[in-house]
Amino acid sequence: MSDTDIDSAPLVLDASRAFWQPAAFMQRLQGLLEGEWSRLPLWLPVALGAGIIAYFAQRQEPGALWGMVSVPLLLGSLGLRGRPLPAWLLALAGMGFLGFGVAGWQASRMPAPLDLPRRAVVLEGRVEAVDTLPKGLRVTLGEVRLGPGEPPLARRIRIRLRPNDPLHPAPGESLRMRALVREPSAPPAPGGWDFQRDAFFSGLGGSGFALGPSERLGEAARPPVFAAARAWLQRRVLAALPGGPGAVAAALLTGGQSAIPAPDIQAMRDSGLAHLLSVSGLHIAIVMGLGFGILRFGVALVPALALRWDSKRIAAPGALLLGGAYMLLTGAQVPMQRSFAMAALVTFGILIGRRALSLRALALAAAAVMLAQPAALLGPSFQMSFAAVLVLIAGAEATGPLLARWRQGTEWWRRPALVLLGMVLTSLLAGLATLPYGLHHFGRLQLYGLAANMVAVPLTSMLVMPAGMLAVALMPFGLEAWPLTVMGWGVEGVLRVAHTVASWPGAALTAMPIPAWGLLLTSFGLLWLCLWQARWRLLGLPLAAAGVFSALTVTPPDILVSADARLIALRTPQGVVLQRASGASNFLRDNWLRGWGEEEADLLPASGEHEEAGLDCPGLDCRFQPRPDGPAAMLMRTPKPRRGEKAAPVQAARACGQAAVLVSAEPVRGRCPGTAVVDRFSVWRNGPHAVWLGHDGVRVVSDRDWRGARPWVPPPPRPAWEKDQ
């Protein structure tokens, strides 16, 4: 080494240290963000969402004061005028704490979950909503009383009426019925979708089915306006269009999908057209666009108005009111809230003469929805809706200059080519944006969604929805028959496309779901790609791709036991094997199979020899060892009892030393030192269980271990003799 190198070494070291000093680091960061100042506010809703996710990730309910930390941080960011980078970093931290605090505040405002009786009860309640099912009706009851003189419950109850019930209730009426009601079910498996959390924030306390006919009590109270209109509209549509087309038409106009036959719903999902059934931005855009065009045309017909006023500024507020009414009529679902919030910003932009359909409008809409409903962030509706619109707006910004140059040509074929290209790019970008969320929540890949959407979306936009809007306008006069007939033709065409595409080979493939951390990584990659403008935004592509393929790094459980122990699944090297008792849930079975990326499962014989890779059942008991050098589990069974007899107890002693974990659908008597036990008592106390038999030993996780002690998680149950004390 030369003297010059020796002399310069301390200088290099000092420069390296200087880079990591706070002042030098901030200066370097400010240089990187030099051309991105206009994009910095777009990350504030991202920080808000991160705070909400941090709240729901806790295992214990955090203190209520965490949200107060946001106040000094946000006020401090406002005081740093002229220093945009420190102000932005403070605002990010403040929005994160705000999201954390808002989620906790909303949870503290919700009534506690209900502890419903195990037996049938005679209940009374006021009808808040009526849903048509393929067979019968379902009512949502408020102010429910579980007996004369009992106080009303703090939560709503949903009851499925008997198919032959002669009563057709309407919102506002009071009903009495004998029913069997249960609290919302636990997640299908540890880490699965939390139905109890969803019900907790929606105000639902339980659901069940009527055991006899319902009885109307007295005069009906004044019903909620939009609930009554929804029920009335649904009845009129189904009367004019029976069967699947009528159910789909009613869903597009009212937002209720409960009447759609299962084969039609499955075909729509497998063909990638399920988004057409969920009333969202496409539908409100059609409704408001048609309303805007009609109102503007009406203004043009009145010369006194057309010469003095800008028709756009008159039509825009009217179209917004029409969109708001449509949102309330269809139940104000999360995609509709996002769409309406953006529509309100677009309308405001028209009124002040500025462009409002931008990423900033989307950011404001996302913040508004998250502040109003923090728990919605965890659901597929929020995630898929905002992801699709985010990618579409970013894609429009990226391709805008190219398309503008293309429009400058005078050839006749350029405009139709642009329309076709726009449809292809819209379907492709929206499909790619929602793919990881569909994989996470549903474990399904729709391979031909682009082809199906190319036909079904224009048909819905140009025929189905305009005819439906005309039918709604003519219903008060009894003239809806012919527009509903036209709407039915369009819906039949959409269903034909759905069934045709769903029948193609490999139309819907089952794949291993993306884990939650992988979905977060993908989401961050999409945000990084779409919110920045500099070249380094392309780093979001490998991040998003890594999240999509994160399922390859996850080891799924080897054994799953349901909360009632009626269903036990073993994942062998050859596939899934089920032990299924009478009354086991098909929904659980399908959910478990999707979680494993499997289509079918084999049933384990109740008795007799059974042998396959990793599973050996020489008699009643089955030894399960999925990995030759890993630990084993013992599935312990008892002979099927005769009618009126109880099952014989399962004695642990007969399996001691043969396995690292004992699994049984019945209570296990006794214990083996160092051996874990998952039996009926285990799942009764702590919910469904998952077991991993890995090279590093046995891991047993219960639903209670996974979710912890949160307001929506029921406390450990107590025996009946303890409740009586």
Disulfide bonds with the S-S distance in Angstrom:
Cys617-Cys622 2.00
Cys656-Cys672 1.85
